[in-house]
Amino acid sequence: MAEAQIREFEREHLDGALALFTAEGWDTYYEDPERTVRVLTAPGSTTLVAVEDGEVAGLVQLQSDGEIQAHLSALVVGEAWRGRGLARRLLRESLARAGGMRIDILSLAESFYEGLGADRRPGFRLRPADLEH
């Protein structure tokens, strides 16, 4: 088994990315594949995939101002590739390519990020339906 190669996301990686999103139950990504391509290639977005033996093993997407801050939009590693440092490699490489001094994260995977040394910060997520009342 060769080490995963980190590459920019391209349309050829879509099926592998959709498989990762489906495995995690991220329906907003897999319900409309064309929208997902637009999202993952949007201006201001840095999306990388880890490819191992021709399979998409992981994906990261950052939104960044290119100077100070970056926001993590997606980070997913397939179950077969977990525990090998791939998520850390994806985060490191995406920040280097996107530019910025930090990554801000909202996540349910708190123990994973604390294990990387992240500072805990409170945060919130609003959806359009939340703002209708």
N, C-alpha and C positions, 0 to 999 in steps of 0.2 A: 504494500500500500504506500503510494507516494504521498508526500506532504501536500496539503491543499494549497492551491495557488489563489492569491487574492487578485480579482479582476474587477473592472468596471462592469456594472450591470448592462447587459444588452438584451435585445429581444430573444436571442437564442437561449437565454437563461430563464425565460418566463415559466416554462412548464415546471422546472425545478423549484423556482420561487413559489409558484402556486401550490406545489406539493408541500412545501414547508409551512405555508400559511394555513393550508387545509388541516395539516396535522395538529396545528395549534388552535384551530377553530376560529381563525381570524377571518370571518365571513366578509367583512368590508373589503378585503383584498381579493378573495377568490370568487366573489359573486359576479364580477365584471372584469375579465382579464384585460380588456382594452383600457379601461380606466386605470387598472393597476400599472400597466406600462406607462401611461401618462404620468401617474403619481411618482413612480420610481425614476423617471427621467425628467422631472419638472425642474425649471430654473431654480437655482439656489440649493438644489438637492445633490448630495453625494451619495450614490448607492453603489455598494460593492458586494460582490459575491465571492464566496470561497468555493472553489471547484476542486474536487478530488476524484480522480479516476473517471472523469467525464460527468460526474454528478454534482449538482449544487448542494453543498453541505451546509451552507450558512449564508446569511444576507444581513447587511446593515444599511440603514439609511439615516443620514444626518441632514438637517437644514442648518445653514450657517451664514453668518454675516461675513465670513472670511477673515475676520480679524480677532474678535474677542470671544463670541459665544457661538456654540453649536447646540442644537437640540436633537436628541435622539428620537427619531420617528419610528424606527423598527429595528429590532435585533432578534434574529432567530437562527438557531443552530439545530440541525436535524439530530434526533435522538442518538443515532449511531455514531455521531461525531462529538458528542458532548464529553466534557471532562478532559479535553486535550489542549486547552488554551486557545481554541479557535475564535471564541467570542472576543477574547482580549486582543487577539491579532486584528480582527475586523474593526474593533473600536479604535485601536491605535492607528491603523492605516487610514481609516475614514477621517479621523480628526486631522491627520497629517495632510491629506489631500484636500479636505474642505477648508482648512484654516480655522484658527480659533485657539483660545487659551483654555477652554473648558467645554465640557458637554453637560448640559442640563438634562435630567432624566425624570420622567414619571413612569413608575413601573410597579407591577405586582410582585416582581422577583427581587424583593428587598435584600434577602440574604446573599444573593449572587453579587449584587453591586457592592454591598458592604464588604464582601470577601475580596473585591478588587481594591478596596481602600476608599470608596466613595464616601463623601460627607452626606449625612441624612438631612434633607430639606423638605419642609412641607410643600404641598402643591395641590392643585385642583385641575379638573378637566370638565369643561362645559361642552355640551352638545347643543345643536340648534333647538331641539325640543325642550331643553332645560330653560331656554330664554323666551319661550312662548307664553309663559304664565304671567 
